[in-house]
């Protein structure tokens, strides 16, 4: 048993690992395994004496050293990085970010817009969720950075389901997944053809509004800004979407 601890065979690789260091976690009495009770962590050298592993005096472990070790074990990109200024949240399997109101080039192929049409359109502020392989987009009003209490609205885009999930079709998605630069995901979304409403077209905007007529007006340059008063409400705030799609609190 002791020998197995000192040297471990990696199955299927033909190589082995040797025990050289130990990470010790010191906790306060009564808080074993509990985050709030953690006192500190040390990295200790291990020497082998007569087939016995002896742990030597350790050094306090820095946060960066522990993060680097976890990144290597998980075989993932380094965790330590500057946050993108438009990033609202990121984890191992999700990313949430926003795009402020602005103009983007869009391409349509749908009878309501007049067939194949393309041009630069003003857009409302958008919030994107990328969660475990699913991709969502919502709209919001105003120019400020969204907060947990920001109300979300249905986007008027074709190729988007009622709950905000994007129909990816044959979109060439970033290969890095949630770790890819946000701009790559935005380019993939805006670079596709918007071909079909995934819900009844009358529901893409508030009741009584015509989505195809609005896109034609935006494409023609008749409006400098997107009329956000036409957006359809979803009765959901950003924090509600986060709980529903990602899980946990905000």
QUIPE-V166224 format. One record per residue. N is the residue number from 1. SS is DSSP state (A for helix, B for strand, O for the rest). Layout:
# QUIPE-V166224
N;SS / N;SS
This chain:
# QUIPE-V166224
1;O / 2;A / 3;A / 4;A / 5;A / 6;A / 7;B / 8;B / 9;B / 10;B / 11;O / 12;O / 13;O / 14;O / 15;B / 16;B / 17;B / 18;B / 19;O / 20;O / 21;B / 22;B / 23;B / 24;B / 25;B / 26;B / 27;B / 28;O / 29;O / 30;O / 31;O / 32;O / 33;O / 34;O / 35;A / 36;A / 37;A / 38;B / 39;B / 40;B / 41;B / 42;B / 43;B / 44;B / 45;B / 46;B / 47;B / 48;B / 49;B / 50;O / 51;O / 52;B / 53;B / 54;B / 55;B / 56;B / 57;B / 58;B / 59;B / 60;B / 61;O / 62;O / 63;A / 64;A / 65;A / 66;A / 67;A / 68;A / 69;A / 70;A / 71;A / 72;A / 73;A / 74;A / 75;O / 76;O / 77;O / 78;O / 79;O / 80;O / 81;O / 82;O / 83;O / 84;O / 85;O / 86;O / 87;B / 88;B / 89;B / 90;B / 91;B / 92;O / 93;O / 94;B / 95;B / 96;B / 97;B / 98;B / 99;B / 100;O / 101;O / 102;B / 103;B / 104;B / 105;B / 106;B / 107;B / 108;B / 109;B / 110;B / 111;A / 112;A / 113;A / 114;O / 115;B / 116;B / 117;B / 118;B / 119;B / 120;B / 121;B / 122;B / 123;B / 124;O / 125;B / 126;B / 127;B / 128;B / 129;B / 130;B / 131;B / 132;O / 133;O / 134;B / 135;B / 136;B / 137;B / 138;B / 139;B / 140;B / 141;O / 142;O / 143;O / 144;O / 145;O / 146;O / 147;O / 148;O / 149;O / 150;O / 151;B / 152;B / 153;B / 154;B / 155;O / 156;O / 157;O / 158;O / 159;O / 160;B / 161;O / 162;O / 163;O / 164;O / 165;B / 166;B / 167;O / 168;O / 169;O / 170;O / 171;O / 172;O / 173;O / 174;O / 175;O / 176;O / 177;A / 178;A / 179;A / 180;O / 181;O / 182;A / 183;A / 184;A / 185;A / 186;A / 187;A / 188;A / 189;A / 190;A / 191;O / 192;O / 193;B / 194;B / 195;O / 196;O / 197;O / 198;O / 199;O / 200;O / 201;A / 202;A / 203;A / 204;O / 205;B / 206;O / 207;O / 208;O / 209;O / 210;O / 211;A / 212;A / 213;A / 214;A / 215;A / 216;A / 217;A / 218;A / 219;A / 220;O / 221;O / 222;O / 223;O / 224;O / 225;O / 226;O / 227;O / 228;A / 229;A / 230;A / 231;B / 232;B / 233;B / 234;B / 235;B / 236;B / 237;B / 238;A / 239;A / 240;A / 241;A / 242;A / 243;A / 244;A / 245;A / 246;O / 247;O / 248;O / 249;O / 250;O
